[in-house]
């Protein structure tokens, strides 16, 4: 091909056809430029494909981290919901010495002695951040949501856990230095001075109140983190070309199987005033609201139990002896039973 082009060029020069030669030369340059442009486009396309493959691998790491974090945070929620109810009993009920005989994990004795740590896993996200210059623009929405989840909500959750840890450690350290019976806390049996302290010491009651406040905060943050993590995970699946298997536990959180449809109006009369909760289902999720109030998302905890996002309000649905749906509204240790209104 080059040999033929050279012969044409030489003939034009020999025949002194300068204009035709110039046109030919321009055409030849255009061919070279076009060849370079095509080569660059092919190279850029190959680089883009390589970057996309690399980014898909990073997203797969993020997916695994999210699966771990969602499962771990669900355990955290259930642990502190249980602990919150025991704190409420300790503060509102008239406990006896017998109530402090148990040494189980969730016993009254151990209210300020145990906690659950949520170990955030974000290796995939950190690797992603280190490779931002190679991330295609179409992933911007996903990156924004991941940043909000990890840089804001997860960071706040971890910091609140540290606050609980520091408070518990200070309490335990002080108790170990001032109470001779400290080593007996986890030992079975009844210990007079220890139980007297738990029942009547005003400073212990203060410590309970402070710790319960911290637990309420961590429940609020944890429930919001869980909801957002599930939303980000669902979005991530849309971006992954090969999402792979979804663990059964994650599948049950993404698409919970409800025992029945809890939708409807629930009523409770307090001193002649009717209070109404409106429970609705949309896109597989439940919300509740009061008349003219905003709809608040409910986080499903299993076994007819829900938690209102960003609060320490819990709902448990039951049926009475004749099958009438009931809504048990739990807040600050108080249980109020709402009955479903006739449609």
C-alpha positions in Angstrom: 0.0 0.0 0.0 2.8 2.4 0.9 4.7 1.5 -2.2 1.7 2.4 -4.4 1.2 5.7 -2.6 4.9 6.6 -3.1 4.6 5.9 -6.9 1.5 8.1 -7.2 3.3 10.9 -5.3 6.5 10.6 -7.4 4.4 10.7 -10.7 2.7 13.9 -9.6 6.0 15.5 -8.9 7.5 14.4 -12.2 4.5 15.6 -14.1 4.8 19.0 -12.3 1.1 18.8 -11.2 1.7 20.8 -8.0 -1.9 21.5 -7.1 -2.8 17.8 -7.4 0.3 17.0 -5.4 -0.8 19.4 -2.6 -4.2 17.9 -2.5 -2.7 14.4 -2.4 -0.4 15.5 0.4 -3.2 16.9 2.4 -5.2 13.7 1.9 -2.3 11.6 3.0 -1.9 13.7 6.2 -5.6 13.4 6.9 -5.3 9.6 6.6 -2.5 9.6 9.1 -4.4 11.8 11.5 -7.5 9.7 11.2 -5.4 6.6 11.9 -3.9 8.2 15.0 -7.4 9.2 16.2 -8.8 5.7 15.7 -5.8 4.2 17.5 -6.3 6.6 20.4 -10.0 5.8 20.6 -9.3 2.0 20.6 -6.6 2.6 23.3 -9.0 4.7 25.4 -11.8 2.2 25.0 -9.4 -0.6 26.2 -8.3 1.5 29.1 -12.0 2.2 30.0 -12.7 -1.5 29.9 -9.8 -2.2 32.1 -10.9 0.5 34.6 -14.4 -0.8 34.6 -13.3 -4.4 35.3 -11.1 -3.1 38.1 -14.0 -1.1 39.5 -16.3 -4.0 39.3 -13.9 -6.0 41.5 -13.8 -3.2 44.0 -17.6 -3.0 44.1 -17.6 -6.8 44.8 -15.4 -6.1 47.8 -17.8 -3.3 48.9 -20.7 -5.7 48.6 -19.1 -8.3 50.9 -18.4 -5.6 53.5 -21.9 -4.4 53.3 -23.3 -7.9 53.9 -21.1 -8.2 57.0 -22.0 -4.8 58.3 -25.8 -5.3 57.8 -25.7 -8.6 59.6 -23.5 -7.4 62.4 -25.6 -4.2 62.9 -28.8 -6.3 63.1 -27.2 -8.3 65.9 -26.2 -5.0 67.6 -29.8 -3.7 67.3 -31.3 -6.8 68.8 -28.7 -6.8 71.7 -29.4 -3.2 72.7 -33.2 -3.4 72.2 -33.1 -6.3 74.8 -30.8 -4.3 77.0 -33.0 -1.2 76.7 -36.0 -3.1 78.0 -34.0 -4.4 81.0 -32.8 -0.9 81.8 -36.4 0.2 81.7 -37.4 -2.5 84.1 -34.6 -1.7 86.5 -35.7 2.0 86.6 -39.5 1.6 86.6 -40.2 -1.6 88.4 -40.0 -2.4 92.1 -37.2 -5.0 91.9 -36.4 -7.4 94.7 -33.2 -9.1 95.9 -34.3 -12.2 94.0 -34.2 -10.3 90.7 -30.4 -9.9 91.1 -29.6 -13.6 91.7 -29.2 -14.3 87.9 -25.8 -14.0 86.4 -26.8 -14.4 82.7 -25.7 -12.1 80.0 -28.9 -10.0 80.2 -29.3 -10.1 83.9 -29.9 -7.0 86.1 -26.5 -7.6 87.7 -24.7 -7.1 84.4 -26.5 -4.0 83.1 -23.4 -1.8 83.2 -20.9 -4.7 82.8 -21.4 -5.8 79.2 -21.8 -4.3 75.8 -21.7 -5.4 72.2 -19.1 -4.0 69.8 -20.0 -3.3 66.2 -16.8 -3.8 64.2 -17.2 -1.9 61.0 -15.8 -3.5 58.0 -14.9 -1.1 55.1 -11.8 -2.4 53.4 -13.6 -2.4 50.0 -14.8 1.2 50.5 -11.3 2.4 51.5 -9.8 0.7 48.4 -12.5 2.4 46.3 -11.6 5.8 47.7 -7.9 5.2 46.8 -8.9 4.7 43.2 -11.3 7.5 42.6 -9.4 9.0 39.7 -10.3 5.9 37.6 -13.9 5.7 38.6 -16.3 6.2 35.6 -18.8 9.1 36.0 -21.8 6.8 35.9 -21.0 5.6 39.4 -21.3 9.1 41.0 -24.7 8.5 42.6 -23.5 5.2 44.2 -20.3 6.9 45.5 -22.3 9.7 47.1 -24.5 7.2 49.0 -21.5 5.1 50.1 -19.7 8.2 51.3 -22.8 9.3 53.3 -23.1 5.8 54.8 -19.5 5.3 55.9 -18.2 8.9 56.4 -21.3 10.1 58.3 -23.6 7.4 59.7 -21.0 4.7 60.3 -18.6 7.1 61.8 -21.2 8.4 64.2 -22.2 4.9 65.2 -18.6 3.9 66.0 -18.1 7.1 68.0 -21.2 6.5 70.1 -20.0 2.9 70.8 -16.8 4.4 72.1 -18.8 6.7 74.4 -20.6 3.7 75.9 -17.3 1.8 76.2 -15.6 4.7 78.0 -18.5 5.1 80.4 -18.7 1.4 81.2 -14.9 1.2 81.7 -14.9 4.1 84.1 -17.8 2.6 86.1 -16.2 -0.8 86.3 -12.8 0.6 87.2 -14.3 2.7 90.0 -16.3 -0.2 91.3 -13.3 -2.5 91.3 -11.4 0.0 93.5 -14.2 0.9 95.9 -16.3 -2.3 96.4 -14.9 -5.4 98.1 -17.5 -7.6 96.5 -16.7 -6.6 92.9 -15.1 -10.0 92.1 -18.4 -11.7 93.0 -20.5 -10.0 90.4 -20.3 -12.9 88.0 -20.5 -15.5 90.7 -23.8 -17.3 91.3 -25.6 -16.8 94.6 -26.8 -14.0 96.7 -24.4 -11.4 98.1 -25.9 -9.0 100.6 -23.8 -5.8 100.1 -23.7 -6.2 96.3 -27.5 -6.5 96.0 -28.1 -3.7 98.4 -25.9 -1.5 96.2 -27.8 -2.4 93.0 -31.2 -1.8 94.7 -30.7 1.4 96.5 -27.4 3.2 95.7 -28.3 6.7 94.2 -25.1 6.9 92.2 -25.7 3.6 90.6 -29.2 4.8 89.6 -27.5 7.9 88.0 -25.1 5.6 86.1 -28.1 3.6 84.8 -29.8 6.8 83.6 -26.7 8.0 81.8 -26.1 4.6 80.2 -29.7 4.2 79.1 -29.5 7.6 77.4 -26.4 6.4 75.5 -28.2 3.2 74.5 -31.2 5.2 73.2 -28.8 7.2 71.0 -27.0 4.2 69.7 -30.4 2.6 68.8 -31.4 5.6 66.9 -28.2 5.8 65.0 -28.0 2.0 64.4 -31.6 1.8 63.0 -30.8 4.7 60.6 -27.5 3.1 59.6 -29.3 -0.3 58.9 -32.0 1.3 56.7 -29.5 3.3 54.7 -27.1 0.3 54.4 -29.9 -1.8 53.0 -30.8 1.0 50.5 -27.1 1.3 49.4 -26.8 -2.5 49.1 -29.9 -2.6 46.8 -28.4 0.3 44.7 -25.1 -1.5 44.5 -26.7 -4.6 43.1 -27.9 -2.5 40.1 -24.4 -1.4 39.3 -22.7 -4.9 39.6 -22.6 -6.8 36.3 -22.2 -10.0 38.2 -23.7 -9.5 41.7 -23.1 -13.1 42.7 -24.9 -14.9 45.4 -26.8 -13.0 48.1 -26.6 -14.7 51.6 -29.9 -16.0 53.0 -29.7 -13.7 55.9 -29.3 -10.6 53.7 -32.0 -11.8 51.5 -34.4 -12.1 54.4 -33.5 -8.5 55.5 -34.0 -7.1 51.9 -37.2 -9.0 51.4 -38.7 -9.9 54.8 -41.5 -12.4 55.0 -44.2 -10.9 57.2 -46.4 -13.2 59.2 -49.5 -11.1 58.2 -50.4 -7.8 56.7 -50.2 -5.3 59.5 -51.8 -2.4 57.6 -54.7 -0.5 59.1 -55.9 2.1 61.6 -55.2 1.3 65.2 -56.9 3.2 68.1 -56.3 3.9 71.8 -58.4 6.1 74.0 -56.6 8.0 76.7 -58.7 10.0 79.1 -61.4 10.4 76.6 -59.1 11.4 73.8 -58.7 9.0 70.9 -55.1 8.4 69.5 -54.9 6.8 66.1 -51.9 5.2 64.4 -52.1 4.6 60.6 -49.9 1.7 59.5 -49.4 1.4 55.8 -47.4 -0.9 53.5 -45.7 0.3 50.4 -43.0 -1.3 48.2 -42.7 -4.1 50.7 -42.1 -1.9 53.7 -44.3 -0.6 56.5 -44.7 3.0 57.8 -46.7 4.5 60.6 -48.1 8.0 61.1 -50.5 9.9 63.2 -53.3 12.1 61.6 -51.6 14.9 59.6 -48.2 13.7 60.7 -45.3 12.5 58.6 -44.9 8.8 57.6 -42.1 7.2 59.6 -40.4 4.1 58.3 -40.6 0.9 60.4 -37.6 -1.4 60.5 -38.6 -5.0 60.7 -37.0 -7.0 63.5 -38.8 -10.3 63.0 -41.6 -12.1 65.0 -44.1 -9.2 64.5 -41.7 -6.6 65.9 -40.8 -3.3 64.3 -38.7 -0.3 65.3 -39.5 3.3 64.2 -36.4 4.7 62.5 -34.4 7.3 64.4 -36.2 6.6 67.7 -36.5 4.2 70.6 -40.1 3.4 69.7 -41.0 -0.2 69.2 -44.1 -1.9 67.9 -45.2 -5.5 68.4 -48.3 -6.8 66.7 -50.4 -9.5 68.3 -53.9 -11.0 68.1 -56.3 -11.3 71.0 -58.3 -14.4 71.9 -60.8 -13.9 69.1 -58.2 -13.0 66.4 -58.6 -9.2 66.7 -55.3 -7.5 65.6 -53.5 -5.5 68.4 -50.7 -3.1 68.2 -48.4 -2.9 71.3 -46.8 0.5 71.4 -43.6 0.5 73.5 -41.8 3.6 74.5 -39.8 4.5 77.6 -40.9 1.4 79.4 -44.6 2.1 78.8 -46.7 -0.4 76.9 -49.9 0.9 75.3 -52.2 -1.5 73.5 -54.0 -0.2 70.3 -56.9 -2.1 68.8 -57.5 -2.2 65.0 -60.4 -0.2 63.9 -63.2 -1.6 61.7 -62.7 -0.8 58.0 
